[in-house]
Amino acid sequence: MPFARMISDLRQVLKAASSAEAGKRFLINLSDALAQRDLQLPLVDKAIRGTANLSGSGLTSWRAFLEQFSDVVFGDPDTYQFRGPLTEDVIGQWITVRSYADLVHSVRSTSGLTDNDVRTLFGVASLDGPLTGIRDERAEWLAEFLSDESNGIRFALARSFMNPVTGSPRFGPSWYSRWRPFRQSLPDPAPPTKELAGPLRDWLGLGHFRVKQPLFLFKTKRRLPSQELRAHRPTVFDGFDNKLYKHRSSASYASETSGSTIDIAKVRASAASPTSDLEGGPEIVSRGYWYSPDHVSCQYVGKAPPLNIHLDCTYLHKLMLPDGVSLDDVIERLANLIASSGGNP
């Protein structure tokens, strides 16, 4: 294919991705990952060509782009995920947050308990309906039970789902941050544990945890080097389905090869007073870590408060752009880079 035609087709595909706010953020993250060499160009080239089918796929929207991109990445996860650099050997108490529904799913799919045992443990009549309602007293009991070293329950702290191509179950990326930076972000004295759902949700950029969802904090009981988690810096191939994923991070996080979250509280504030400082907590991604009460504690941190922002707020991608760079600049750079690679992995 002539180079000019290839560039034109690539621009069309990337423009389709940029038709929605989430797509604009995706392209900025992709460009940032290439600029910082956290993703290799041949891999990006392969993903975009596989998504677009440049012979005339007719992609005209972010939704159509995302559907095909999801099939490419999830269809071949060993190629596309966990491709960011390994983290430096950072030591800390690692934390991750799960909703009540996430927790039910994790225990059901990886603990070896029967469905009847899971229904009894979580106090639900059915595992197939909405899993959002639980009283605080029951949630606190559940966290205490899971933290009891005598119960022997183990389950994967990673989302388990079906590979759309092979039909076999696999673990998705599991995301972690560190306890100490979060604790330092809180006022002194810190709020009670049952009031941490909002601060945790916001600091970790977990916008999909909506109002009244019960949230649980999982924290390693000892300080661990990040490589015990087999940790990588996350890339957009790991986090493309999170509308609040951000690749660029502060110098301190970048120096340890961590990513960083978007702090939802800062996004809220930016509606009135725009700022490029969106930094939340350090962020790493791994293939999963097994929960066992002798190594990890579980705490109920309350129900998520109202989000009070729209996840598709159109000003966010502008805050994510590097200084002096427009979205058209990002699209043009990506089109030229991918076209110049010639489709040769």
Sequence and secondary structure as in RCSB ss.txt:
>XXXX:A:sequence
MPFARMISDLRQVLKAASSAEAGKRFLINLSDALAQRDLQLPLVDKAIRGTANLSGSGLTSWRAFLEQFSDVVFG
DPDTYQFRGPLTEDVIGQWITVRSYADLVHSVRSTSGLTDNDVRTLFGVASLDGPLTGIRDERAEWLAEFLSDES
NGIRFALARSFMNPVTGSPRFGPSWYSRWRPFRQSLPDPAPPTKELAGPLRDWLGLGHFRVKQPLFLFKTKRRLP
SQELRAHRPTVFDGFDNKLYKHRSSASYASETSGSTIDIAKVRASAASPTSDLEGGPEIVSRGYWYSPDHVSCQY
VGKAPPLNIHLDCTYLHKLMLPDGVSLDDVIERLANLIASSGGNP
>XXXX:A:secstr
  HHHHHHHHHHHHHHHTTSHHHHHHHHHHHHHHHTTSS HHHHHHHHHHHHTTTT    SHHHHHHHHHHHHHH
SHHHHSS S B    EE EEEEEEHHHHHHHHHHHS   HHHHHHHHT S SSS      HHHHHHHHHHHH TT
S   EESS EEE TTT  EEE  EEEEEHHHHHHHS SS   GGG HHHHHHHTT TTS TT EEEEEEESS EE
GGGGT B   HHHHTT TT      HHHHHTT EEEE HHHHHHHTTS  S  EEEEEEEES  EE TTTEEEEE
EEE     S TT TTHHHHHS TT  HHHHHHHHHHHHHHTTT  
